[in-house]
Amino acid sequence: MRRCPGKLIAAAAFAGIATASTWMAANSSSDSARIANERFKFSISEAQFAIRQRLLAYQQVLRGGVGLFAATGNRVTREEWRTYVNTLAIDRDYPGIQGVGFAKQIAAQQRHAHVLAVRSEGFPDYQIKPGGDRDEYTSIVYLEPFDWRNRRAFGFDMFTEPVRRQAMIRARDTGAPSISGKVTLVQETDQGVQNGVLMYLPVYQTAVPPATVEERKAGLVGYVYAPFRMRDLMQGILGTGQLSSLRLEIYDGVSLQAEDELYDSADPSQPQISSAFTVIDRLEIDGRTWTIRFSSLPTYDAAAIDVQKPRLILSGGLLVSLLFSVVVWSLLVNRARARELADANEQLSQAKDAAEAANRAKSLFLANMSHELRTPLNAVLGYAQLLKRDGSISKWQASAIDTVQRSGEHLLTLISDILDVSKIEAGKLDIVPEPVELSVFLDDVADIIRVRADEKGIRFAFEAPSDMPPHWVQADGKRLRQVLLNLLGNAIKFTDQGQVAFRATYVATSRNDVRIRFEVWDTGIGISGEKQGAIFKPFEQVCDLPHRSGGTGLGLSISRELLRLMGSEIECESTLGVGSRFWFEVSLPALDVDLSQAHATGSGGSLRRTAAECSHCG
């Protein structure tokens, strides 16, 4: 026992020396890594700043073009446009830009006269591409420099391509610059193809952009735009020297999927090598989100990091000795603590079991109570409907019966909402996909809301594609309808004058599935910015008292959870006193079979009936 203090002192001295040695080696290595990391981040900041500044410069080029149209009363000739672009000296001062052009908006009835006018300028083969009849055209009429590559885009109607159209609509409706998603420029050939993007700025009939979206649509003349080939653009901005030791990857959107890749500075023929430093960041540029990944190359890692192998080996050996001593000491000292932790874990396990049992009991209670309450409520609502048909009742009695019916329906909705919340909390709410005919489904939802809008005396607008396949999809019609009716019902409820609009658009389609965006917007009371985060919480109602009647505060919370089960998320934009817009996107498997014809011939009838039933539930 007397030797124990000596052993303890020796062990403490060994531990102290080992700790000091390890700290010195680790501190040296840490300093080297920290300095290298700071240099890496500084290089990233320089590259990001250069990209932002160059894109801002390109915006100014487009604004100059818009100013030229404003100064000439929107009567810019081809020669004047060529002079303007040549004056910019874009090859010297704006490297990376493919050109600067103007796309003119042309009404269907003006198409023939427009084509003849351009041909008379010395372009006998001019035509709007692609051909076909449309309500309006947006043809590229000016594009300088007018070289062999840009001539391939002459007459192209960019509004026919979905990715370009999305950016053009955003520019038109906001009056601000807008960058498109990933596209392949029509200037590309079979060799050296690069990913591309386009930047748009709208030209209106007036020098000052109109105040409202509708006025901007009506007053649109066309777009000043610039196409970019991404590899040329990045080399024009960063050159080759800045990327000699770094790898830069740019993706369109928030994912790092290969199909979203806009640019990769690495040579695809070279093997991929792990990097010592990697940073992922996002750039918000003119309505688009770019995800940027910077990685260090081996040349950077070798020059920036001092490996110091001898020190690391020494510190590793000392650290192993120290850890061995600490483990032995810990085993002796912490045995009692281990027993205490075991007891605490046992108590936690018992508490967990009790909580799970309570949760099961709650679910069972809510299910039983739902059944017990629904039965008499359905009877009350049924008798209320029968009494309303009695022509002998007085006006006061009819009003009282309406009150009974509304109260009963509200209570029934509250019961259903609470039961859904309980299922969501227990993880027992499932999405059950079934065949749904989109046109019938959307018309049913619109018809329900149209009646409510008429009762309140406000306008209701419904827009949905009618000729774009597929018409049948696999979806949980009941839950999707529940979400849509909640959003539309809220819009009707909180709009006292003006209109409520409902739109379904195809974001993307393929042979196997279809991605649909559903949008609901209104001219109602709106939601302040600080309260928008609270509207999706259970039992939260952020509106004023006159609009709270008839609501449970559960609808948006349930809708959000239902959409998350469908792989989606509700988005919201709102301005207090102006109105709100809610939207979400869902991907639904497409059905190749025409179920309506199958039903007409006597086969597939069960699928047809299932779709019809889904379109009326909710």
C-alpha positions in Angstrom: 0.0 0.0 0.0 2.9 2.3 0.7 4.1 2.0 -2.9 0.7 3.3 -4.2 1.6 7.0 -3.7 4.9 6.6 -5.5 3.2 4.8 -8.4 0.5 7.4 -8.4 3.1 10.2 -8.6 5.1 8.4 -11.4 1.9 7.8 -13.3 0.9 11.5 -12.9 4.4 12.6 -14.0 4.2 10.3 -17.0 0.7 11.5 -17.8 1.8 15.1 -17.5 4.8 14.7 -19.8 2.8 12.7 -22.3 0.1 15.3 -22.2 2.6 18.1 -22.8 4.3 16.3 -25.6 1.0 15.4 -27.2 -0.3 19.0 -26.8 2.9 20.4 -28.5 2.7 18.1 -31.5 -1.1 18.5 -31.8 -0.9 22.3 -31.4 1.7 22.5 -34.2 -0.4 20.3 -36.5 -3.6 22.2 -35.6 -2.0 25.5 -36.4 -0.9 24.3 -39.8 -4.4 22.9 -40.6 -6.1 26.1 -39.3 -3.9 28.4 -41.4 -4.5 26.1 -44.5 -8.3 26.2 -43.8 -8.3 30.0 -43.5 -6.4 30.3 -46.8 -8.9 27.9 -48.4 -11.9 29.9 -47.1 -10.3 33.1 -48.3 -9.9 31.7 -51.8 -13.5 30.6 -51.7 -14.6 34.1 -50.7 -12.7 35.6 -53.6 -14.3 33.3 -56.1 -17.8 33.9 -54.8 -17.3 37.6 -54.8 -16.0 37.5 -58.4 -19.0 35.5 -59.5 -21.5 37.8 -57.8 -19.8 41.0 -59.1 -19.6 39.7 -62.7 -23.3 38.7 -62.7 -24.1 42.1 -61.4 -22.1 43.6 -64.2 -24.1 41.5 -66.7 -27.3 42.9 -65.1 -26.1 46.4 -65.9 -25.5 45.4 -69.5 -29.1 44.2 -69.7 -30.3 47.3 -67.9 -28.5 49.4 -70.5 -30.4 47.6 -73.3 -33.7 48.2 -71.5 -32.7 51.9 -71.2 -32.1 52.0 -74.9 -35.6 50.8 -75.6 -37.0 53.3 -73.1 -35.1 56.2 -74.6 -36.3 55.4 -78.2 -39.9 54.7 -77.3 -39.4 51.0 -77.9 -38.4 51.6 -81.5 -34.8 50.3 -81.5 -33.6 49.3 -85.0 -31.3 46.3 -85.7 -28.4 48.7 -86.5 -28.9 50.6 -83.3 -28.8 47.4 -81.3 -25.6 46.3 -83.1 -24.0 49.6 -82.3 -25.0 49.4 -78.7 -23.6 45.9 -78.2 -20.4 46.7 -80.1 -19.9 49.8 -77.9 -19.9 47.5 -74.8 -16.9 45.5 -76.1 -18.2 42.4 -74.4 -15.4 40.2 -75.6 -12.9 42.4 -73.8 -14.8 43.8 -70.8 -17.4 41.1 -70.2 -15.7 37.7 -71.0 -17.9 34.7 -70.7 -21.1 36.3 -72.1 -22.3 34.6 -75.3 -24.1 37.7 -76.6 -26.7 40.3 -75.8 -30.1 40.0 -77.5 -33.7 41.1 -77.6 -36.7 38.7 -77.8 -39.9 40.4 -78.9 -43.3 39.4 -77.7 -45.7 38.9 -80.7 -49.4 38.3 -80.6 -50.8 35.5 -82.7 -52.6 37.9 -85.1 -49.3 39.8 -85.6 -47.2 36.8 -86.4 -47.5 36.9 -90.2 -46.8 40.7 -90.4 -43.8 40.3 -88.1 -42.3 37.5 -90.2 -42.7 39.6 -93.4 -41.2 42.7 -91.7 -38.0 40.8 -90.6 -37.6 39.1 -94.0 -37.7 42.5 -95.6 -34.7 43.5 -93.6 -32.6 41.0 -95.6 -33.4 37.7 -93.9 -35.6 35.9 -96.5 -35.4 32.6 -94.6 -36.5 34.0 -91.2 -39.2 32.1 -89.4 -40.3 31.7 -85.8 -39.0 28.4 -84.4 -40.5 26.0 -83.4 -43.5 26.3 -85.7 -47.1 25.9 -84.8 -50.0 28.0 -83.6 -49.8 29.6 -80.2 -51.6 32.5 -78.4 -48.3 34.5 -78.4 -44.7 34.2 -79.5 -41.5 35.5 -78.1 -39.0 35.4 -80.9 -35.3 36.3 -80.8 -35.0 39.2 -83.3 -31.7 40.8 -82.2 -28.6 39.0 -80.9 -25.1 40.4 -81.1 -22.5 39.6 -82.0 -24.4 38.0 -84.9 -21.8 35.3 -85.5 -22.3 31.7 -86.8 -23.1 30.4 -83.4 -25.7 33.1 -82.4 -27.3 32.8 -85.8 -28.6 29.4 -84.8 -30.8 31.1 -82.2 -32.2 33.7 -84.6 -36.1 33.4 -84.5 -36.1 30.9 -81.6 -39.3 31.3 -79.4 -37.8 30.8 -75.9 -41.2 30.8 -74.3 -41.9 27.3 -75.7 -39.2 25.8 -73.5 -40.4 25.2 -69.9 -37.1 26.1 -68.1 -36.7 29.3 -70.1 -40.4 30.1 -69.8 -40.2 29.9 -66.0 -37.4 32.4 -65.8 -39.2 34.7 -68.4 -42.4 34.7 -66.4 -40.6 35.5 -63.2 -38.8 38.4 -64.9 -42.1 39.6 -66.5 -44.1 39.5 -63.3 -41.5 41.0 -61.0 -39.8 43.5 -63.3 -36.5 42.3 -62.0 -33.6 40.3 -63.6 -34.2 36.6 -63.7 -31.8 33.7 -64.3 -33.0 30.4 -65.8 -32.3 26.9 -64.7 -30.0 24.5 -66.5 -30.6 24.4 -70.3 -28.7 23.5 -73.5 -28.4 26.6 -75.6 -29.6 26.4 -79.2 -26.2 27.9 -80.1 -24.6 24.5 -79.2 -23.4 22.1 -81.9 -22.6 18.4 -81.7 -19.1 19.1 -80.4 -17.9 20.8 -77.2 -21.5 21.0 -75.7 -21.7 23.0 -72.5 -24.4 23.5 -70.0 -26.0 26.9 -70.2 -28.2 29.5 -68.4 -29.9 32.7 -69.6 -30.5 36.0 -67.8 -33.6 38.0 -68.7 -34.8 41.6 -68.0 -38.3 42.6 -69.2 -39.0 45.6 -71.5 -42.4 47.3 -70.9 -44.3 49.8 -73.0 -43.5 52.5 -70.3 -40.2 53.5 -69.0 -41.3 52.9 -65.5 -42.3 49.3 -64.8 -46.0 48.9 -64.2 -47.1 48.6 -60.5 -49.1 45.3 -60.7 -48.5 41.9 -62.2 -51.5 42.2 -64.5 -50.3 45.6 -65.7 -46.8 44.1 -66.4 -48.3 41.3 -68.4 -50.4 43.7 -70.4 -47.5 46.1 -71.0 -44.8 43.6 -71.9 -42.9 44.4 -75.1 -40.2 41.7 -74.9 -37.0 40.8 -73.0 -33.4 41.9 -73.2 -31.4 38.8 -72.4 -28.0 37.2 -72.4 -27.1 33.5 -72.9 -24.2 32.0 -71.1 -22.2 28.8 -71.7 -21.2 27.9 -68.1 -17.6 26.8 -68.8 -16.9 29.9 -70.8 -18.6 32.0 -68.2 -16.6 30.6 -65.2 -13.3 30.8 -67.2 -14.1 34.4 -68.1 -14.8 35.2 -64.4 -12.1 33.2 -62.6 -9.6 32.4 -65.3 -7.5 29.3 -65.1 -5.0 30.4 -62.4 -7.5 30.9 -59.6 -8.8 27.3 -60.1 -5.4 25.7 -60.5 -5.4 24.2 -57.0 -9.2 24.2 -56.3 -12.1 22.3 -57.8 -15.3 24.3 -58.3 -18.7 22.6 -58.8 -21.9 24.5 -59.4 -25.4 22.9 -59.2 -28.7 24.4 -60.2 -30.9 24.2 -57.1 -30.2 22.9 -53.6 -29.2 19.3 -54.5 -25.9 17.9 -55.6 -27.4 15.5 -58.1 -25.5 14.9 -61.4 -28.4 16.0 -63.5 -28.4 19.4 -61.8 -24.7 20.0 -62.4 -24.0 23.3 -64.2 -20.3 23.4 -64.1 -17.3 21.3 -62.9 -13.8 22.7 -63.2 -12.2 19.2 -62.8 -11.1 17.3 -65.8 -13.6 14.4 -66.2 -10.9 12.2 -67.6 -8.9 12.4 -64.4 -9.6 10.0 -61.4 -11.5 11.5 -58.5 -9.2 12.2 -55.4 -10.4 12.9 -51.9 -9.9 16.5 -50.7 -8.6 17.8 -47.4 -10.9 20.7 -47.4 -14.5 20.9 -48.8 -17.1 23.7 -48.4 -20.6 23.7 -49.7 -22.4 27.0 -49.9 -25.4 28.5 -51.7 -25.7 31.6 -53.9 -29.1 33.3 -54.4 -28.9 35.0 -57.8 -31.8 36.6 -59.6 -34.5 34.2 -58.5 -32.3 31.0 -58.7 -30.4 29.1 -56.0 -27.0 27.8 -57.0 -25.3 25.2 -54.8 -21.5 25.6 -54.9 -19.0 23.1 -53.7 -15.3 24.0 -53.4 -12.8 21.2 -52.9 -9.0 21.4 -52.5 -6.9 19.6 -55.0 -3.7 17.6 -54.1 -1.5 20.5 -55.1 -3.2 22.7 -52.6 -3.1 20.1 -49.8 0.6 19.4 -50.3 1.6 23.0 -50.3 -0.7 24.1 -47.4 -0.5 21.3 -44.8 2.7 20.4 -42.9 2.2 16.7 -42.2 5.0 16.4 -39.5 5.0 12.6 -39.5 7.7 12.2 -36.7 5.8 14.3 -34.2 2.5 12.6 -35.0 4.1 9.2 -34.5 5.5 10.3 -31.2 2.3 11.9 -30.0 0.4 8.8 -31.1 2.6 6.5 -28.9 2.4 8.8 -25.9 -1.3 9.2 -26.4 -1.9 5.4 -26.4 0.0 5.1 -23.1 -2.0 7.9 -21.6 -5.3 6.5 -22.8 -4.4 3.1 -21.3 -3.7 4.7 -17.9 -6.9 6.7 -18.1 -9.0 3.6 -19.0 -7.6 1.6 -16.0 -8.3 4.5 -13.7 -11.7 5.0 -15.1 -12.6 1.4 -14.7 -11.8 1.6 -11.0 -13.2 5.0 -10.2 -16.3 4.9 -12.2 -17.7 1.5 -11.2 -20.1 3.0 -8.9 -21.1 5.5 -11.5 -21.7 2.6 -13.9 -24.2 1.1 -11.4 -25.9 4.5 -11.0 -26.1 4.8 -14.8 -27.6 1.3 -15.0 -30.2 2.2 -12.4 -31.0 5.5 -14.2 -31.3 3.6 -17.5 -33.7 1.2 -15.9 -35.8 4.0 -14.7 -35.7 5.7 -18.1 -36.8 2.4 -19.7 -39.7 2.1 -17.3 -40.7 5.7 -18.0 -40.5 5.0 -21.7 -42.7 2.0 -21.4 -45.2 4.0 -19.4 -45.2 6.8 -21.9 -45.8 4.3 -24.8 -48.6 2.7 -22.8 -50.1 6.2 -22.2 -49.8 7.0 -25.8 -51.5 3.8 -26.9 -54.3 4.5 -24.3 -54.7 8.0 -25.7 -55.0 6.7 -29.2 -57.5 4.1 -28.2 -59.5 6.7 -26.2 -59.5 9.1 -29.1 -60.6 6.4 -31.5 -63.4 5.3 -29.2 -64.5 8.9 -28.5 -64.4 9.7 -32.2 -66.9 6.8 -32.8 -69.1 7.7 -29.8 -69.3 11.3 -30.8 -69.7 10.9 -34.5 -72.8 8.7 -34.1 -75.0 11.2 -32.3 -73.6 14.1 -34.3 -74.5 12.4 -37.6 -78.0 11.9 -36.3 -78.2 15.6 -35.2 -76.9 16.7 -38.7 -79.3 14.4 -40.4 -82.4 15.7 -38.5 -81.2 19.2 -39.1 -81.2 18.6 -42.9 -84.7 17.1 -42.7 -86.0 20.0 -40.7 -84.6 22.5 -43.2 -86.7 20.9 -45.9 -89.9 21.5 -43.9 -91.5 24.5 -45.6 -93.7 25.3 -42.6 -90.9 26.4 -40.2 -90.4 30.1 -39.5 -87.5 32.2 -40.6 -86.2 32.3 -37.0 -86.5 28.5 -36.7 -84.6 28.1 -40.0 -81.8 30.3 -38.7 -81.6 28.3 -35.5 -81.4 25.0 -37.5 -78.6 26.5 -39.6 -76.8 27.3 -36.4 -77.2 23.8 -35.2 -76.0 22.4 -38.5 -72.9 24.7 -38.6 -72.0 23.9 -35.0 -72.4 20.2 -35.6 -70.3 20.3 -38.8 -67.6 22.3 -36.9 -67.5 19.8 -34.1 -67.3 16.9 -36.5 -64.4 18.6 -38.3 -62.7 19.2 -34.9 -63.1 15.5 -34.0 -61.6 14.4 -37.4 -58.7 16.9 -37.0 -57.9 15.7 -33.5 -58.0 12.1 -34.6 -55.6 12.9 -37.5 -53.2 14.7 -35.2 -53.3 11.7 -32.9 -52.5 9.3 -35.8 -49.7 11.6 -37.0 -48.1 11.7 -33.5 -48.4 7.9 -33.3 -46.9 7.5 -36.8 -50.0 5.5 -37.9 -51.2 7.9 -40.6 -50.5 6.2 -43.9 -50.7 7.5 -47.5 -52.8 5.1 -49.6 -52.2 5.7 -53.3 -55.0 4.8 -55.8 -55.7 5.7 -59.4 -57.0 9.3 -59.7 -58.2 11.0 -62.8 -56.6 14.5 -62.5 -59.2 16.5 -64.5 -62.1 15.0 -62.5 -60.3 15.4 -59.2 -59.4 19.0 -59.8 -62.9 19.9 -61.1 -64.5 18.4 -58.0 -62.2 20.5 -55.7 -62.9 23.6 -57.7 -66.7 23.0 -57.7 -66.7 22.7 -53.9 -64.8 25.9 -53.4 -66.7 27.8 -56.2 -69.9 27.3 -54.2 -68.4 28.7 -51.1 -66.9 31.7 -53.0 -70.3 32.4 -54.5 -71.9 32.3 -51.1 -69.4 34.9 -49.8 -69.7 37.1 -52.9 -66.0 36.9 -54.0 -64.5 35.8 -57.3 -63.0 32.4 -57.7 -60.5 31.6 -60.5 -59.5 28.0 -61.4 -56.7 27.1 -63.9 -55.5 23.6 -64.7 -53.9 22.0 -67.7 -56.4 20.0 -69.8 -54.3 18.6 -72.7 -51.1 17.5 -71.1 -50.6 13.8 -70.4 -50.9 11.8 -68.2 -54.5 12.1 -67.2 -54.4 9.3 -64.6 -51.9 9.2 -61.7 -51.4 7.2 -58.6 -52.2 9.3 -55.5 -54.0 9.3 -52.2 -56.9 11.4 -53.5 -58.6 11.7 -50.1 -55.5 13.2 -48.4 -54.6 15.4 -51.3 -58.1 16.7 -51.5 -58.0 17.3 -47.7 -54.9 19.5 -48.1 -56.3 21.5 -51.1 -59.7 22.1 -49.5 -57.9 23.3 -46.3 -55.8 25.8 -48.2 -58.7 26.9 -50.4 -61.1 27.1 -47.4 -58.6 29.3 -45.6 -58.3 31.5 -48.6 -62.1 31.9 -48.8 -62.4 32.4 -45.1 -59.8 35.2 -44.9 -60.8 37.0 -48.1 -63.6 39.6 -47.6 -63.3 41.1 -51.1 -61.4 40.5 -54.3 -60.7 36.9 -55.4 -59.3 33.5 -54.6 -57.4 31.7 -57.3 -56.5 28.0 -57.6 -54.0 26.8 -60.2 -52.5 23.4 -61.0 -49.5 23.3 -63.3 -47.2 20.6 -64.6 -43.6 21.3 -63.4 -42.1 18.2 -65.1 -43.4 15.1 -66.8 -41.9 11.8 -67.8 -43.1 8.4 -68.9 -43.1 7.1 -65.3 -44.2 10.1 -63.2 -45.4 13.7 -63.3 -44.6 16.5 -60.9 -47.5 19.0 -60.3 -47.4 22.3 -58.6 -50.6 23.4 -56.8 -51.0 27.1 -56.0 -53.6 28.9 -54.0 -53.5 32.7 -53.6 -56.0 35.3 -52.4 -56.4 39.0 -51.9 -57.3 38.5 -48.2 -56.0 39.9 -45.0 -52.5 38.5 -45.4 -50.1 37.4 -42.7 -47.3 39.5 -41.2 -43.7 38.2 -41.6 -43.1 37.5 -37.9 -46.3 35.4 -37.7 -45.8 33.2 -40.8 -43.7 30.7 -38.9 -46.5 30.1 -36.4 -49.4 29.2 -38.8 -48.2 25.6 -39.2 -48.2 24.9 -35.4 -51.2 23.0 -34.0 -54.0 25.1 -32.6 -52.3 28.3 -33.7 -54.5 31.1 -35.3 -52.7 34.3 -36.0 -55.6 36.1 -37.6 -57.8 38.7 -36.0 -60.8 37.6 -33.9 -63.6 38.2 -36.5 -61.9 35.6 -38.8 -61.3 32.9 -36.1 -64.8 31.6 -36.0 -65.3 28.1 -37.4 -61.5 27.2 -37.2 -59.7 24.7 -35.1 -56.1 25.8 -35.8 -55.2 22.3 -36.9 -55.8 22.4 -40.6 -52.4 23.8 -41.7 -50.5 21.6 -39.2 -52.2 18.5 -40.5 -51.8 19.5 -44.1 -48.1 20.1 -43.7 -47.6 16.6 -42.1 -49.7 15.0 -44.9 -47.6 16.6 -47.6 -44.4 15.5 -45.8 -45.7 12.0 -46.0 -46.1 12.6 -49.7 -42.5 13.9 -49.9 -43.5 17.5 -50.3 -43.6 20.8 -48.2 -46.0 23.7 -48.1 -44.5 27.1 -49.0 -46.0 30.4 -48.1 -45.6 34.0 -49.3 -47.8 36.7 -47.7 -48.1 40.4 -47.2 -50.2 41.9 -44.5 -53.2 43.6 -46.0 -52.4 42.5 -49.5 -53.0 38.7 -49.6 -51.3 35.3 -49.4 -50.0 32.6 -51.7 -49.5 29.0 -50.7 -48.1 26.3 -52.9 -46.5 22.9 -52.9 -45.3 20.3 -55.5 -45.8 16.6 -55.5 -44.4 13.8 -57.7 -47.1 11.3 -58.7 -46.6 8.0 -60.6 -48.2 8.2 -64.0 -50.6 5.5 -65.3 -50.2 4.6 -68.9 -53.6 2.9 -69.1 -56.6 5.0 -70.1 -58.9 3.9 -67.2 -61.9 5.8 -68.5 -61.9 3.7 -71.8 -61.3 0.5 -69.8 -64.4 1.3 -67.7 -66.4 2.0 -70.9 -65.6 -1.5 -72.3 -66.4 -3.2 -69.1 -62.8 -3.8 -67.8 -61.0 -1.8 -65.1 -64.3 -0.7 -63.6 -63.1 -1.1 -60.1 -60.2 1.3 -60.8 -62.6 3.8 -62.3 -64.9 3.6 -59.3 -62.0 4.0 -56.9 -60.9 7.2 -58.7 -64.4 8.6 -58.6 -64.8 7.8 -54.9 -61.4 9.4 -54.1 -62.5 12.5 -55.9 -65.5 13.0 -53.6 -63.9 12.1 -50.2 -62.2 14.4 -47.8 
